[in-house]
Amino acid sequence: MGLLVSPGEAKTNYTVDVVGIIRQKRLLVLSAPTTDDGGLVAVIKGQLLTCRWFSATTAFHFRAVINRILFEPAPLVHIELPPVIERRTMRGEPRALASLRALMKGAQETEGVLVDISVGGARVAVSEDITLTKGQEVELHARPRLLQREYGLMLKCQVTGPAGNADPKHPRIRFYGLNFENVSDMDRLVLHSYVQQGLAAESDVLSQVLLASSKEVEGD
């Protein structure tokens, strides 16, 4: 789980990993903050860290005291959670990352990829030569995979406008927001299940690391 931290009054943010939680003592175990070139950022016991973390629906903000610093077997920092943590609800429904091919039917047929999705809407990536307008009505067709089978979705949508800046790694792609309208109970259940499956996969960091360099083998 990635946590943004800023030492003391510094304006620079560093992303660290939450590698452990000690519930009884309200401690988080973090990987030590490092610079872009891999150097350790100087922090000391008793120093305050400003911390920010974003869940599927909520943004958390708090200042925590460094309780302990370890260098073996890897640089780690223990921080003590404060009695009160600020939170702000960013969206009413969880949103998960996705990579789901979709077809949008309107004045013309447009192919795209849903890159994140919730029960109420999604963000779609399309080619730079495709222009969608705010308020445009489209019919979205997609086939999310759940429990080893595909489920067909046909959703009425309204384009909410451009969604975020272009990705520097993919400069020829545009992103747009979609709002789902009049979703049936069955489609809502499929969307909910797909979102929860995505959130579970995002949080299963160990599987992601192992799968990246794994191969399928025959059972004994």
C-alpha positions as CSV (number, residue, x, y, z in Angstrom):
1,M,0.0,0.0,0.0
2,G,1.5,3.3,-1.1
3,L,1.6,6.1,1.4
4,L,2.7,9.7,0.6
5,V,4.9,11.2,3.3
6,S,6.6,14.6,3.9
7,P,9.3,14.9,6.6
8,G,8.8,17.8,9.0
9,E,7.8,21.0,7.2
10,A,9.2,19.9,3.9
11,K,7.0,20.4,0.8
12,T,8.4,17.3,-1.0
13,N,6.4,14.1,-1.0
14,Y,7.9,10.7,-1.0
15,T,5.9,7.5,-1.8
16,V,6.7,4.7,0.7
17,D,5.2,1.2,1.2
18,V,3.2,0.2,4.2
19,V,4.8,-3.2,4.9
20,G,3.2,-3.9,8.3
21,I,0.6,-2.8,10.8
22,I,0.8,-3.3,14.6
23,R,-2.8,-2.8,15.6
24,Q,-2.4,-3.0,19.4
25,K,0.2,-0.2,19.4
26,R,-1.3,1.8,16.5
27,L,2.0,1.6,14.6
28,L,2.6,1.5,10.9
29,V,5.8,-0.1,9.5
30,L,7.0,1.8,6.4
31,S,9.8,1.4,3.9
32,A,12.2,4.3,4.5
33,P,11.6,7.3,2.1
34,T,14.2,7.5,-0.7
35,T,15.1,10.0,-3.4
36,D,14.6,9.4,-7.1
37,D,18.2,8.1,-7.3
38,G,17.7,5.6,-4.4
39,G,19.3,7.6,-1.7
40,L,17.8,7.5,1.8
41,V,16.0,10.7,3.0
42,A,17.3,11.8,6.4
43,V,14.7,11.3,9.1
44,I,15.2,10.8,12.9
45,K,13.3,9.3,15.8
46,G,10.7,11.7,17.2
47,Q,10.3,13.6,13.9
48,L,6.9,14.3,12.5
49,L,5.8,12.9,9.1
50,T,2.9,14.4,7.3
51,C,1.1,11.4,5.7
52,R,-1.6,11.1,3.0
53,W,-3.3,7.9,1.8
54,F,-6.1,7.4,-0.7
55,S,-8.5,4.5,-0.5
56,A,-11.1,3.6,-3.1
57,T,-13.5,6.2,-1.7
58,T,-11.7,8.3,1.0
59,A,-8.6,10.5,1.3
60,F,-6.8,10.4,4.7
61,H,-4.5,13.0,6.1
62,F,-2.5,12.8,9.4
63,R,0.8,13.7,11.1
64,A,2.6,10.9,12.8
65,V,5.6,10.7,15.0
66,I,8.6,8.4,14.0
67,N,8.7,5.8,16.7
68,R,11.7,3.7,15.5
69,I,14.1,3.5,12.7
70,L,15.7,0.2,11.5
71,F,18.4,-0.4,8.9
72,E,18.5,-4.2,8.9
73,P,17.5,-6.3,7.0
74,A,16.1,-3.3,5.1
75,P,15.7,0.4,6.0
76,L,12.3,0.7,7.8
77,V,10.5,3.4,9.7
78,H,7.9,2.8,12.4
79,I,5.4,5.6,12.9
80,E,2.8,6.1,15.6
81,L,-0.7,7.0,14.5
82,P,-2.3,10.0,16.1
83,P,-5.5,9.8,18.1
84,V,-7.5,11.6,15.4
85,I,-7.0,11.2,11.6
86,E,-8.6,13.6,9.1
87,R,-10.6,12.0,6.3
88,R,-12.5,13.3,3.3
89,T,-14.9,11.3,1.2
90,M,-13.9,11.7,-2.4
91,R,-16.6,9.5,-4.0
92,G,-19.7,7.7,-2.8
93,E,-18.8,4.4,-4.5
94,P,-15.5,2.5,-4.8
95,R,-13.7,2.8,-8.1
96,A,-11.2,0.2,-9.3
97,L,-8.5,0.2,-12.0
98,A,-9.5,-1.7,-15.1
99,S,-8.3,-2.7,-18.5
100,L,-11.7,-3.6,-20.1
101,R,-12.3,-3.3,-23.9
102,A,-15.5,-1.5,-24.7
103,L,-17.6,-0.4,-27.7
104,M,-19.5,2.8,-27.5
105,K,-22.4,3.3,-29.9
106,G,-23.8,6.8,-30.6
107,A,-23.6,8.9,-33.7
108,Q,-20.8,6.5,-34.6
109,E,-19.2,3.4,-33.2
110,T,-16.1,4.0,-31.1
111,E,-13.8,1.5,-29.6
112,G,-12.1,2.2,-26.2
113,V,-10.7,0.8,-23.0
114,L,-12.2,1.4,-19.6
115,V,-9.2,2.2,-17.4
116,D,-11.2,2.6,-14.1
117,I,-14.7,1.8,-13.2
118,S,-17.4,2.1,-10.5
119,V,-21.0,1.1,-10.2
120,G,-21.9,4.6,-11.3
121,G,-19.5,5.4,-14.0
122,A,-16.1,4.9,-15.6
123,R,-13.1,6.6,-17.3
124,V,-12.5,5.5,-20.9
125,A,-9.4,5.8,-23.1
126,V,-9.9,6.4,-26.8
127,S,-7.7,7.3,-29.8
128,E,-6.7,10.9,-30.1
129,D,-8.7,11.2,-33.3
130,I,-11.9,10.5,-31.4
131,T,-13.7,13.5,-29.8
132,L,-16.6,13.0,-27.3
133,T,-18.6,16.0,-26.1
134,K,-19.9,16.7,-22.7
135,G,-23.5,15.6,-22.3
136,Q,-23.3,13.2,-25.3
137,E,-25.4,10.1,-24.9
138,V,-23.7,6.8,-25.8
139,E,-24.5,3.1,-25.4
140,L,-21.6,1.2,-23.8
141,H,-21.0,-2.5,-24.6
142,A,-18.5,-4.5,-22.6
143,R,-17.9,-8.1,-21.4
144,P,-16.2,-8.1,-17.9
145,R,-14.9,-11.5,-16.8
146,L,-16.0,-12.9,-13.5
147,L,-15.8,-16.4,-12.0
148,Q,-14.2,-17.8,-15.2
149,R,-16.9,-16.5,-17.5
150,E,-17.8,-13.3,-19.3
151,Y,-20.9,-11.3,-18.6
152,G,-22.4,-9.0,-21.2
153,L,-23.1,-5.4,-20.2
154,M,-25.1,-2.8,-22.2
155,L,-25.2,0.5,-20.4
156,K,-26.7,3.8,-21.3
157,C,-24.1,6.5,-20.5
158,Q,-23.6,10.2,-20.6
159,V,-20.2,11.7,-21.3
160,T,-19.2,14.0,-18.4
161,G,-16.3,15.5,-20.3
162,P,-12.5,15.1,-20.6
163,A,-11.1,13.1,-17.6
164,G,-7.6,14.0,-16.5
165,N,-4.5,15.0,-18.5
166,A,-3.0,13.0,-21.3
167,D,-0.7,10.3,-20.2
168,P,2.9,11.2,-21.2
169,K,3.6,7.5,-21.9
170,H,0.6,7.4,-24.3
171,P,0.3,10.8,-25.9
172,R,-2.0,9.7,-28.6
173,I,-4.7,8.6,-26.1
174,R,-7.6,10.8,-24.8
175,F,-9.5,10.1,-21.6
176,Y,-13.2,10.8,-21.0
177,G,-15.6,10.3,-18.0
178,L,-18.8,8.4,-18.4
179,N,-21.8,8.4,-16.1
180,F,-24.0,5.3,-16.2
181,E,-27.7,5.9,-16.3
182,N,-30.7,3.7,-15.3
183,V,-28.6,0.7,-14.5
184,S,-30.6,-2.5,-14.0
185,D,-30.3,-4.5,-10.8
186,M,-28.5,-7.3,-12.6
187,D,-26.0,-5.0,-14.3
188,R,-25.4,-3.2,-11.0
189,L,-24.5,-6.6,-9.4
190,V,-22.1,-7.4,-12.2
191,L,-20.5,-4.0,-12.0
192,H,-20.2,-4.2,-8.2
193,S,-18.6,-7.7,-8.4
194,Y,-16.2,-6.5,-11.1
195,V,-15.2,-3.5,-9.0
196,Q,-14.6,-5.6,-5.9
197,Q,-12.6,-8.1,-7.9
198,G,-10.4,-5.3,-9.1
199,L,-9.9,-3.8,-5.7
200,A,-8.9,-7.2,-4.3
201,A,-6.4,-7.6,-7.1
202,E,-4.9,-4.1,-6.5
203,S,-4.4,-4.8,-2.8
204,D,-2.9,-8.3,-3.4
205,V,0.6,-6.9,-3.9
206,L,2.5,-10.2,-3.3
207,S,0.6,-11.9,-6.1
208,Q,1.4,-9.1,-8.5
209,V,5.1,-9.4,-7.7
210,L,5.1,-13.2,-8.1
211,L,2.9,-13.3,-11.2
212,A,5.2,-10.9,-13.1
213,S,7.9,-13.6,-13.3
214,S,5.9,-16.8,-13.0
215,K,4.9,-19.5,-15.4
216,E,2.1,-22.1,-15.4
217,V,3.2,-25.6,-14.4
218,E,1.4,-28.9,-14.4
219,G,0.0,-30.2,-11.1
220,D,1.4,-33.3,-9.4
